[in-house]
């Protein structure tokens, strides 16, 4: 489980094809000195397991399902990615509960920069839009954000200077694809509502 508060940006060193998926190698952030083999790390919002630690690098494996649901397969060596270690019992929850299980893709359709702030609008699939509401929570590339505007096809978020500077969201341009995870509670609410409708029918 994660909070959606990005701890660092890491750089992709290599993406190596292997049977069933890819092996992803990242530089190890300086503050990740307590990471151990087998730990869960959110990489661009996707929960991955550390499978190797050597030469200052963290290695992960991503399978076909992960590559199909996320943007990791489209990344290149040299790209920066958002990383967050999993929560420990007793940690402060400054963002919201994030599982690291990406629900699907989003696409940036507009960006309005005003001084050091940015308002970004993203397109998302209808099944994900049903789980969003204004003032609710959304995770974009691993970053916990508050929804501002929500329509049937898109949502907007307002990004403060700190978020733009310390995460990969500051580099986004219209047309860029992002990983989305909707709020955990919203999933259960929609499930109960749709199950009730099927029973009544």
Steps between C-alpha positions, in 0.01 A plus 500: 500500500620851417397859569558661160759737648800464269828460684738543207548489126719214374654463156445198278835343418376209290189314386597149402253265326473158663255210469159619618585869530788735573762564765511862608812650657490831689753713679460469877390829661729617782222477760417137410778364722262265685368316195537122504462223244130417464376844606209661316570831327246708307656596164282753313219377720556132421587270791811301409721263699874555540661190345864611503716765662849552365732776375272771637204374299159361587362235266136405447307264273182608322278241331269526200197608704699780663634615163151495348343701785780754555737725312812322625554313174516829308770647722859540384840490666569844643136573584414608854234314698323570829585259781353441847577235759206313649346629821603363838244449776477826692614726214313824446256483209542837334350403163237226473503120499663386176538132412747535213265301275457720192141499372571631152645775284426869487611762251583865564278707272578851627734685731455857621803649678445803720806633682647188666171309508347272237147379430500176303205326336516130419284269293417164660291195406128510599536216752759702690309828472206337681725464805594869517333796669602860555709538820567126495841338454684373192850362453682618186836331435512416870421853619205549737288790370165661574247504217380848406265462202346171387295433185393179328825487303762707681623634832721789608751548781687805630871445562701704749863600426641231734321222312611636163862521614533174689302259279490414131164679463683828442636362172165391357381635166165454321484154348712338771361180653478454876417219742175543693380338819158606626409525868470165675173589674347620171560155350305330777216752482464450124515123543219504755286734289541301179442171683177641643380607157562151359305341784203734445500423127 
